[in-house]
């Protein structure tokens, strides 16, 4: 509950977060049946089984709230006292929350929920622990909520960004947890992408994106009635971060409001953690800087990245910084917490996130995770230097069924180092295996080491699985991120190709049984790979993919209008340059595809309009290509309906069994699925 950037983001709990991100790349390929493999687990086993999760400690440290199963089979909201076995069910309904945060009044849990049909119009809800009442705090039709700000000085108030006035721009609004009144607070001039409040819950900083050149602007003011001024500017590509979000750049104000903590690249290629004078823009302190240890960021459900930084609850000084090149770890910068981290490193195996602390800083909730075993949640008492087990994140899968994820750095054809993660199936030699290339979206995101239920699902089916952080992926410095500029379908695709060739050269992969899959940009990359390297892949599977890049740019959602210049600077001018768009768009090269295709799209996808998928499927079929096409009604950019996820996995298994001869669990009709076979 104290100053800790990692917990103020309405973060999805680690297991659920891995599931959500994996669902954008849910498709996969299945290998031949081998007796040495573990038993074939049902699909449902990989999608469920979390017992108690999402533990968060109240600001006063008196209660732990979490989500857990009820005796009726669903999830409910539970509360217990730290150190006591007195858990009580406060509500058998969760209101749809998947993760939450405490309000500083110690009474309300706050969470975001999509208003429905996959349109990403998230609303902010409160759950009253005294009455069990769930309330929509932003009950406005076709309005999206993001950029939540909470401060201990205003325990009964919340700041929230809403595109209520204009669907393109997010103004800050103040919400009362007593009267539930919503009041406009700071109006967006049209270029602001992230707002930051000081300790008095006054909006005093903004991260803006120049609409002409996509440069980044840090803007500040001295008070609620003071004029705004530009404090610091970076040219396009200069921050080392993806432009247009800002949560990972402007992190927090110092308690006195006279300086800000930032993450950005300044004099170096890599990002640093610094403290900047709010009056002059001068860097007062360089707190953390390591070219080989990029700052670790975790994505929230609204796709904002939050740097993993631990701040002192009173002085506000940085105590520890999370870093993540291949495997996440913490770097302690304040000797005061050195012993605490020593205790936590011994309490359980694997990296950990510090999900919440109380206002005293003496009570922590720590979540551990690993690549090949169920994670665990612990309560840490700082005074006693004791970590107490709370719950396992998955209770139904035996550890021996989990496959290890191995970090691998592949050398690309031009000498660049490409960080990858390779998972090999349990029980069989790492030789001549069918290989699934699982490509992340973004594309300016990254894959991480750790729990991934989709990877484990594939490994259980006998597949080697490889995730590639191709150039253009975030989290590896300014040069690496900018290396993807103008390289869709080109050098970004080459990095994936080089990773496949590495796995083949090492003897791990059977060159005749390589498949590629992904969602969003990963869907684009999968079809681009099948188009531009048609002899490399036996099949390609894509969800919510981009196939004619111009059509995608023309149909972006209204709330992306302020970052459209960023998109075009990163991709290239697909709107004004016909030849370039045709060069990189699979739509214009469909005749070259030899792989069997499997295409999925949500009917209401707000990011990649279904028109993009329809046009691509039509041109493939007209050219005689083989493609299966599934549309899920009521879904958006990725599937959320559990019945639809099960339906899709079953259809995928049968498709892949026919194309690659793998073992599978037969598809069966799933009640509640909204699939339309096109």
C-alpha positions in Angstrom: 0.0 0.0 0.0 3.0 2.2 0.3 4.9 3.9 -2.5 5.5 0.9 -4.7 5.0 1.4 -8.4 4.5 -2.3 -9.0 1.3 -2.4 -6.9 -0.5 0.7 -8.0 -1.4 -0.6 -11.4 -4.5 -2.7 -10.9 -2.2 -5.6 -11.9 -3.5 -8.9 -13.0 -2.2 -11.6 -10.6 0.8 -13.4 -12.1 -0.9 -16.7 -13.1 -4.0 -14.9 -14.5 -1.7 -12.4 -16.3 0.2 -15.1 -18.0 -3.1 -16.7 -19.1 -4.4 -13.4 -20.5 -1.3 -12.6 -22.4 -1.0 -16.2 -23.7 -4.6 -16.1 -25.0 -3.5 -13.6 -27.6 -1.2 -16.4 -28.8 -3.4 -19.4 -27.8 -3.0 -21.4 -31.0 -0.3 -24.0 -31.2 0.8 -27.2 -32.9 0.9 -30.7 -31.5 3.5 -33.4 -32.0 3.4 -37.1 -32.5 2.3 -39.2 -29.6 5.2 -40.7 -27.6 4.9 -43.1 -24.8 7.6 -41.2 -22.8 5.6 -38.1 -22.5 3.6 -37.4 -19.4 -0.1 -38.3 -19.5 -2.2 -36.2 -21.8 -3.9 -33.7 -19.6 -7.4 -32.3 -20.4 -7.5 -28.8 -21.7 -9.4 -27.6 -18.7 -6.5 -28.6 -16.4 -4.4 -25.8 -17.9 -7.0 -23.1 -17.6 -8.2 -23.5 -14.1 -7.1 -24.8 -10.7 -6.1 -21.5 -9.0 -7.1 -21.8 -5.4 -6.7 -18.5 -3.4 -5.0 -15.8 -5.4 -4.7 -12.0 -5.7 -3.8 -11.4 -2.1 -3.5 -7.7 -1.2 -3.0 -6.2 2.2 -5.1 -3.3 3.5 -3.4 0.1 4.0 -3.6 -0.2 7.8 -2.2 -3.7 7.6 -5.1 -5.3 9.5 -6.6 -7.4 6.7 -5.7 -9.5 3.7 -8.3 -9.6 0.9 -8.1 -12.2 -1.9 -10.2 -14.2 -4.3 -10.9 -17.9 -3.6 -13.3 -20.7 -4.3 -16.6 -21.1 -2.5 -18.4 -24.2 -1.5 -20.7 -23.6 -4.5 -17.9 -23.9 -6.9 -17.4 -20.3 -8.0 -15.0 -17.6 -6.8 -15.8 -15.3 -3.9 -14.1 -12.4 -2.0 -12.4 -13.5 1.2 -10.8 -11.6 4.0 -8.5 -12.8 6.8 -6.2 -11.3 9.5 -2.5 -11.6 8.8 -1.0 -14.3 11.0 -4.4 -15.8 11.9 -6.5 -18.6 10.5 -9.7 -16.7 10.5 -10.6 -16.4 6.8 -14.2 -15.4 6.1 -16.2 -15.2 3.0 -17.6 -11.7 2.6 -19.2 -12.3 -0.8 -19.9 -15.3 -2.9 -19.8 -13.0 -5.9 -16.7 -11.2 -7.2 -18.5 -8.7 -9.5 -16.2 -10.0 -12.3 -13.0 -8.8 -10.8 -9.8 -10.6 -11.8 -7.5 -8.5 -9.7 -8.0 -5.5 -7.5 -6.5 -2.8 -5.3 -7.4 -1.5 -1.9 -8.7 2.1 -1.6 -6.9 4.0 1.2 -10.2 4.0 3.2 -9.5 0.3 4.2 -13.1 -0.4 3.1 -13.3 -0.6 -0.7 -11.7 -2.9 -3.2 -11.3 -1.2 -6.6 -11.1 -3.1 -9.9 -11.5 -2.7 -13.6 -13.9 -4.7 -15.7 -14.7 -4.6 -19.4 -18.3 -3.3 -19.8 -18.9 -6.2 -22.2 -18.6 -7.7 -25.7 -14.8 -7.3 -25.9 -14.9 -3.6 -26.8 -12.3 -2.7 -24.0 -14.6 -0.1 -22.5 -13.3 -0.8 -19.0 -15.2 0.6 -16.1 -13.9 1.2 -12.6 -15.9 -0.7 -9.9 -15.8 -0.7 -6.1 -16.5 -3.6 -3.8 -17.7 -2.6 -0.3 -16.3 -5.0 2.2 -18.8 -3.9 4.8 -22.0 -4.3 2.7 -20.8 -6.6 -0.1 -22.1 -4.0 -2.6 -20.5 -3.8 -6.0 -20.8 -0.4 -7.7 -19.9 0.9 -11.1 -18.1 4.1 -10.3 -17.9 5.1 -14.0 -21.4 4.1 -15.3 -21.0 5.9 -18.7 -21.9 4.2 -21.9 -19.1 3.6 -24.4 -16.6 5.2 -22.1 -13.2 3.7 -21.2 -11.5 4.0 -17.8 -7.8 4.0 -17.2 -4.9 5.8 -15.5 -6.1 5.2 -11.9 -4.4 7.3 -9.2 -4.7 6.7 -5.4 -3.0 8.6 -2.6 -3.0 8.1 1.2 -3.7 11.8 1.8 -7.2 11.4 0.1 -8.4 8.0 1.3 -12.0 8.6 0.1 -11.1 9.7 -3.5 -9.9 8.2 -6.7 -8.5 9.9 -9.8 -9.4 8.2 -13.1 -8.9 8.9 -16.7 -12.1 8.8 -18.8 -12.8 9.5 -22.5 -16.2 10.8 -21.6 -16.0 14.3 -23.3 -14.3 13.1 -26.4 -13.7 9.4 -27.3 -10.1 10.3 -28.5 -8.9 11.8 -25.3 -8.8 10.9 -21.6 -9.5 13.7 -19.1 -8.9 13.1 -15.4 -11.9 12.8 -13.2 -12.2 12.8 -9.4 -14.5 10.1 -7.9 -15.8 10.2 -4.3 -16.0 6.9 -2.5 -18.5 8.5 -0.1 -21.0 10.2 -2.5 -19.8 8.4 -5.7 -19.9 11.7 -7.5 -17.7 12.0 -10.6 -16.2 15.4 -11.2 -14.0 16.6 -14.1 -10.5 17.4 -12.8 -8.0 17.9 -15.6 -8.9 18.4 -19.3 -6.8 16.8 -21.9 -5.5 19.3 -24.5 -5.4 16.5 -27.0 -1.9 15.1 -26.7 -1.7 13.7 -23.1 -1.4 10.0 -22.7 -0.7 9.6 -19.0 -1.5 11.8 -16.0 0.4 11.7 -12.6 -0.8 13.1 -9.3 1.4 14.2 -6.4 1.0 13.1 -2.8 -1.9 15.5 -2.3 -3.8 13.8 -5.2 -3.4 16.9 -7.4 -2.6 16.2 -11.0 0.7 17.9 -11.6 2.5 15.9 -14.4 1.5 14.6 -17.8 3.3 12.6 -20.4 2.3 13.8 -23.9 3.0 12.7 -27.4 3.7 15.3 -30.1 1.1 14.5 -32.8 3.5 15.7 -35.6 6.7 13.9 -34.9 5.8 11.4 -32.1 8.3 12.9 -29.7 7.6 12.6 -26.0 7.0 15.5 -23.7 7.1 15.6 -19.9 4.8 18.4 -18.8 4.3 19.7 -15.3 2.5 22.4 -13.3 3.0 23.7 -9.7 -0.6 23.3 -8.6 -4.1 22.7 -9.7 -4.6 26.3 -10.8 -1.1 26.8 -12.2 -0.3 26.8 -15.9 1.3 23.8 -17.6 4.8 23.9 -18.9 7.1 21.5 -20.8 9.8 20.2 -18.5 11.7 17.8 -20.7 11.3 16.5 -24.2 12.7 13.5 -26.1 12.7 13.1 -29.8 10.9 10.2 -31.4 12.5 6.9 -30.2 14.5 8.8 -27.6 13.1 7.5 -24.3 14.0 3.9 -24.8 10.3 3.2 -24.0 7.3 2.8 -26.2 5.8 6.2 -26.8 2.2 6.9 -26.0 1.7 5.3 -22.6 3.8 7.0 -20.0 3.2 5.0 -16.8 6.6 3.5 -17.1 8.2 6.9 -17.7 6.6 9.3 -15.1 6.6 7.0 -12.1 5.8 9.1 -9.0 6.4 12.4 -7.3 8.8 12.7 -4.3 6.8 13.3 -1.1 7.6 17.1 -1.1 6.3 17.4 -4.7 9.5 19.2 -5.8 10.9 16.3 -7.9 9.8 13.3 -9.9 11.1 9.8 -10.3 11.4 8.8 -13.9 12.5 5.9 -16.1 14.0 6.9 -19.5 17.1 6.8 -21.6 19.1 10.0 -21.3 22.8 9.9 -22.2 22.9 6.2 -22.8 21.2 3.5 -24.9 19.5 1.9 -21.9 16.8 3.3 -19.5 17.8 4.6 -16.1 15.9 5.4 -12.9 16.5 9.1 -12.0 15.1 11.8 -9.8 14.4 15.0 -11.7 13.8 18.6 -10.4 10.2 19.5 -11.2 11.2 23.2 -11.5 14.2 23.0 -13.8 14.2 19.5 -15.5 17.7 18.9 -14.1 18.6 15.4 -13.1 19.2 15.5 -9.4 20.1 11.9 -8.8 20.8 8.8 -11.0 19.5 6.0 -8.9 19.9 3.0 -11.1 21.6 2.4 -14.4 23.0 -0.9 -15.7 23.3 -1.6 -19.5 23.1 -5.3 -18.9 20.1 -5.2 -16.5 17.1 -3.5 -18.1 14.4 -2.3 -15.7 11.6 -4.9 -15.2 8.1 -3.8 -16.1 4.8 -5.6 -15.6 1.8 -5.0 -17.8 -1.6 -4.0 -16.3 -4.9 -5.1 -17.7 -5.2 -1.8 -19.6 -1.8 -2.6 -21.2 0.2 0.1 -19.3 3.6 -1.1 -18.2 4.7 -0.3 -14.7 8.3 -0.4 -13.6 9.0 -2.7 -10.6 10.3 -0.2 -8.1 10.0 -0.3 -4.3 9.8 3.1 -2.6 10.2 3.9 1.1 6.7 4.4 2.6 7.7 7.7 4.3 10.7 9.3 2.7 9.8 8.1 -0.8 13.4 7.1 -1.6 14.0 4.1 -3.9 14.8 1.0 -2.0 15.0 -1.7 -4.8 14.6 -1.9 -8.5 13.5 -5.0 -10.5 15.6 -5.9 -13.5 14.8 -8.3 -16.3 17.2 -9.3 -19.1 16.6 -13.1 -19.3 15.2 -13.9 -15.8 13.8 -11.2 -13.4 15.6 -10.3 -10.2 15.7 -7.5 -7.7 18.6 -5.1 -7.2 18.7 -3.5 -3.7 19.8 0.1 -3.7 18.9 0.9 -0.1 20.8 -1.1 2.6 17.8 -0.8 4.9 16.0 -3.6 3.0 19.1 -5.7 2.2 18.3 -8.2 4.9 14.6 -8.4 3.9 15.4 -9.3 0.4 17.9 -11.9 1.7 15.1 -13.5 3.7 12.7 -13.4 0.7 15.2 -15.0 -1.7 15.5 -18.0 0.7 11.7 -18.3 1.4 10.8 -19.9 -1.9 12.4 -20.7 -5.2 12.1 -18.3 -8.2 11.7 -14.6 -8.9 9.0 -12.7 -7.0 6.9 -9.6 -7.2 6.0 -7.5 -4.2 2.3 -7.0 -4.8 1.4 -4.8 -1.8 2.7 -3.3 1.4 0.9 -1.6 4.2 1.5 2.1 5.1 4.0 1.2 7.8 6.1 -0.8 5.3 6.3 -3.7 7.8 3.8 -6.0 6.1 4.3 -7.2 2.6 2.5 -9.6 0.2 5.0 -11.4 -2.1 4.2 -13.6 -5.1 6.7 -16.1 -6.3 6.7 -17.8 -9.6 8.7 -20.3 -11.6 8.9 -21.8 -15.0 8.3 -25.4 -14.1 6.4 -25.5 -10.8 3.3 -23.9 -9.3 4.0 -20.5 -7.7 3.2 -19.4 -4.2 2.1 -16.4 -2.3 3.7 -15.4 1.0 3.0 -12.8 3.8 6.2 -11.2 5.0 6.5 -9.6 8.4 9.4 -7.2 8.2 9.8 -6.7 11.9 10.1 -10.4 12.6 11.9 -11.1 9.3 9.6 -14.0 8.6 7.8 -15.1 5.4 4.6 -17.1 6.0 3.1 -19.2 3.3 -0.4 -18.1 2.2 -1.4 -20.1 -0.9 -0.2 -21.9 -4.0 -1.3 -20.3 -7.3 -2.1 -23.6 -8.9 -3.0 -26.6 -6.8 -4.2 -29.3 -9.3 -1.1 -29.9 -11.4 1.8 -32.1 -10.3 5.2 -30.5 -10.5 6.6 -33.4 -12.5 4.2 -32.5 -15.4 5.8 -29.0 -15.8 8.5 -28.4 -18.4 11.4 -26.0 -17.8 11.8 -22.8 -19.8 15.4 -22.2 -20.8 16.7 -18.7 -21.8 18.6 -18.7 -25.0 20.3 -15.9 -26.8 20.3 -16.5 -30.6 22.7 -14.7 -32.9 20.8 -13.1 -35.8 22.3 -13.1 -39.3 23.5 -9.5 -38.8 25.1 -10.2 -35.5 22.3 -8.9 -33.2 21.7 -10.9 -30.0 18.1 -12.0 -29.9 16.8 -13.1 -26.4 14.5 -16.2 -26.6 12.9 -18.7 -24.4 12.9 -22.4 -25.2 10.7 -25.0 -23.5 11.2 -28.7 -24.2 8.7 -31.4 -23.4 9.2 -33.6 -20.4 10.3 -37.2 -20.8 11.6 -37.2 -24.4 15.1 -36.4 -25.9 15.5 -32.9 -27.2 16.1 -34.2 -30.8 14.0 -33.8 -33.9 11.0 -32.4 -32.0 8.1 -30.6 -33.6 8.6 -26.9 -32.9 6.0 -24.2 -32.2 7.1 -20.6 -32.6 4.9 -18.6 -30.2 5.1 -14.9 -31.2 4.2 -12.1 -28.8 2.0 -9.2 -29.8 2.7 -5.5 -29.5 4.9 -5.7 -31.3 6.6 -3.4 -28.8 6.1 -5.8 -25.9 8.2 -8.7 -24.8 8.1 -12.2 -23.7 9.3 -13.1 -20.2 10.7 -16.1 -18.4 8.2 -17.7 -16.0 4.8 -19.5 -15.8 2.9 -19.8 -19.1 0.0 -22.2 -19.2 -0.1 -22.2 -22.9 3.5 -23.2 -23.2 3.0 -25.9 -20.6 -0.1 -27.1 -22.6 2.0 -27.4 -25.8 4.9 -29.1 -24.0 2.4 -31.6 -22.6 1.4 -32.4 -26.2 5.0 -33.1 -27.0 6.1 -29.8 -28.6 9.2 -27.7 -28.2 8.0 -24.2 -27.8 10.1 -21.1 -28.6 9.3 -17.5 -27.8 11.4 -14.8 -29.5 12.0 -11.3 -28.5 12.8 -10.0 -32.0 14.2 -6.5 -32.5 11.5 -4.0 -31.8 10.6 -5.8 -28.6 10.5 -3.5 -25.5 12.7 -3.9 -22.5 16.1 -4.2 -24.1 17.1 -0.6 -24.6 16.7 2.2 -27.1 18.7 0.7 -29.9 16.9 -2.7 -29.7 13.4 -1.1 -29.6 14.2 1.3 -32.5 15.8 -1.6 -34.5 12.2 -2.6 -35.4 11.3 0.7 -37.0 10.2 0.1 -40.6 11.0 -3.6 -40.3 7.6 -5.3 -40.1 7.9 -8.5 -42.2 11.6 -7.8 -42.8 14.3 -7.9 -40.1 11.8 -8.5 -37.4 10.7 -11.6 -39.4 14.3 -12.5 -40.0 15.0 -12.7 -36.3 12.2 -15.3 -36.0 13.5 -17.2 -39.0 17.0 -17.2 -37.5 15.6 -18.6 -34.2 13.9 -21.5 -36.2 17.1 -22.2 -38.1 19.1 -22.2 -34.8 16.7 -24.8 -33.3 17.0 -26.9 -36.5 20.8 -26.6 -36.5 21.0 -27.6 -32.9 19.1 -30.8 -33.8 16.2 -29.8 -31.5 13.6 -29.2 -34.2 12.4 -31.3 -37.1 12.5 -28.9 -40.0 9.4 -30.5 -41.5 7.3 -30.0 -38.4 7.6 -26.3 -37.6 4.6 -24.2 -37.0 4.1 -20.5 -36.0 1.3 -18.9 -34.0 0.5 -15.6 -32.3 -2.1 -13.0 -31.6 -2.4 -9.3 -32.7 1.1 -8.5 -34.0 1.9 -12.1 -33.4 -0.9 -13.0 -35.8 0.6 -10.6 -38.3 4.1 -12.2 -37.8 2.7 -15.7 -38.2 1.1 -14.9 -41.5 4.1 -12.8 -42.6 6.4 -15.7 -41.9 4.1 -18.1 -43.8 4.1 -15.6 -46.7 7.7 -14.4 -46.9 9.3 -17.8 -45.8 6.8 -20.2 -47.2 9.0 -23.3 -47.1 9.8 -23.0 -43.4 6.4 -23.6 -41.9 3.9 -26.5 -42.1 1.1 -24.4 -40.7 0.4 -20.9 -39.3 -2.3 -20.0 -36.8 -3.3 -16.4 -36.0 -5.7 -14.6 -33.7 -6.8 -11.0 -34.2 -4.0 -10.6 -36.7 -3.1 -7.8 -39.1 -2.9 -8.8 -42.7 -3.3 -5.6 -44.7 -1.5 -3.1 -42.6 -3.1 -0.1 -44.3 -6.6 -1.4 -43.5 -5.5 -1.8 -39.9 -4.2 1.8 -39.8 -7.4 3.1 -41.4 -9.7 1.3 -38.8 -7.8 2.1 -35.6 -10.1 2.8 -32.6 -10.8 6.5 -31.8 -8.9 6.4 -28.6 -5.7 5.5 -30.6 -6.0 8.7 -32.6 -3.4 10.6 -30.4 -0.8 7.8 -31.0 -1.5 7.2 -34.7 1.7 9.2 -35.6 3.6 6.8 -33.3 2.2 3.8 -35.1 3.1 5.1 -38.5 6.6 6.2 -37.5 7.3 2.7 -36.0 5.7 0.7 -38.9 6.3 3.0 -41.9 4.0 5.1 -44.0 1.5 2.5 -45.0 -1.1 5.2 -45.6 0.9 7.2 -48.1 3.2 4.6 -49.7 1.4 2.0 -51.7 4.5 0.0 -52.5 5.7 -0.2 -48.9 2.3 -1.3 -47.7 2.1 -4.0 -50.3 5.6 -5.1 -49.5 4.9 -5.8 -45.8 1.2 -6.9 -45.9 0.5 -10.7 -46.2 -2.7 -9.8 -48.0 -0.9 -9.0 -51.2 1.3 -12.1 -51.1 -1.3 -14.7 -50.1 -0.6 -16.8 -53.2 2.9 -17.5 -51.9 1.5 -19.3 -48.8 2.0 -23.0 -48.7 1.2 -23.6 -45.0 -2.3 -24.6 -43.9 -3.9 -21.6 -42.1 -6.1 -21.3 -39.1 -7.6 -17.8 -38.6 -9.6 -16.5 -35.6 -11.1 -13.1 -34.9 -13.4 -11.5 -32.3 -16.4 -10.0 -34.0 -16.1 -6.8 -31.9 -12.3 -6.4 -31.9 -11.8 -2.6 -31.3 -8.1 -2.7 -32.2 -7.9 -4.8 -35.3 -11.3 -4.4 -37.1 -12.7 -7.7 -38.3 -12.7 -6.3 -41.8 -8.9 -7.0 -41.8 -9.5 -10.7 -41.3 -12.4 -11.0 -43.7 -10.4 -9.4 -46.5 -7.5 -11.7 -45.9 -9.5 -14.9 -45.7 -11.4 -13.9 -48.9 -8.2 -13.4 -50.9 -6.6 -16.7 -49.7 -9.7 -18.7 -50.6 -9.9 -17.0 -54.0 -6.4 -18.1 -54.7 -7.1 -21.7 -53.7 -5.4 -21.6 -50.3 -6.4 -23.8 -47.4 -7.8 -21.8 -44.5 -10.1 -22.4 -41.6 -11.8 -19.3 -40.2 -13.6 -18.8 -36.9 -15.3 -15.7 -35.7 -16.5 -15.4 -32.0 -19.4 -13.1 -31.4 -19.3 -11.0 -28.3 -15.5 -11.1 -28.3 -12.9 -8.5 -28.9 -9.1 -8.4 -29.2 -8.5 -11.9 -27.8 -10.9 -14.2 -26.2 -12.3 -13.7 -22.7 -15.3 -16.1 -22.6 -14.1 -19.3 -21.0 -16.5 -21.4 -23.2 -15.0 -19.8 -26.3 -11.4 -20.5 -25.1 -12.2 -24.1 -24.6 -13.9 -24.4 -27.9 -11.0 -22.8 -29.7 -8.4 -25.0 -28.0 -10.4 -28.1 -29.0 -10.7 -27.0 -32.6 -7.0 -26.1 -32.7 -6.0 -29.5 -31.4 -8.0 -31.3 -34.1 -6.7 -29.0 -36.8 -3.1 -29.6 -35.8 -3.5 -33.3 -35.4 -4.5 -33.4 -39.1 -1.7 -31.1 -40.2 1.1 -32.4 -38.0 0.0 -35.7 -36.7 0.2 -34.8 -33.0 -1.5 -36.3 -30.0 -4.7 -34.4 -28.9 -7.8 -34.4 -26.9 -10.8 -34.6 -29.3 -12.9 -31.5 -29.7 -16.3 -31.5 -28.3 -19.1 -28.9 -28.4 -18.8 -26.4 -25.6 -22.0 -25.1 -24.2 -22.0 -21.3 -24.2 -19.5 -20.8 -27.0 -20.4 -18.1 -29.5 -18.2 -19.5 -32.4 -19.2 -19.0 -36.0 -17.5 -21.3 -38.5 -17.0 -19.2 -41.6 
